[in-house]
Amino acid sequence: MPTDWGGGWLKKKRAMIGKVLLAVLGMLLAVTLAACGGERVDRAPTAPQGNEQVQAIATNMLTSYNSGNYRAFSRDLSLPAKLIVDEDTFAAFRTENLSVTGPYLTISSVRPEPNQ
């Protein structure tokens, strides 16, 4: 006679939700980082970013996500990215997902795309 009463199923469901939300956070980060490389109208085009620069931007964004600091999170965003991920959107996403995905711990790898 089973004594689990669905506890294993619930753990699997929570794990799957966590993975999906982590994927969504990853996509949000990817879109945001992609928007960081856009040309600004008021400035000359920027030089390509190296691994160290990309790592620093990603680390800043993720630690700022952990702390809920939108100003620090958005400091490297282009204007179009800031319009997509405004302070309210950031706060709502963080509130909804941080308890499920947990805080950012470390970046395992960074690979900037040429001409992006």
HELIX and SHEET records of a PDB file:
HELIX    1   1 GLY A    7  CYS A   36  1                                  30    
HELIX    2   2 ASN A   51  SER A   67  1                                  17    
HELIX    3   3 TYR A   70  PHE A   73  1                                   4    
HELIX    4   4 LEU A   79  ILE A   84  1                                   6    
HELIX    5   5 GLU A   87  THR A  101  1                                  15    
END                                                                             
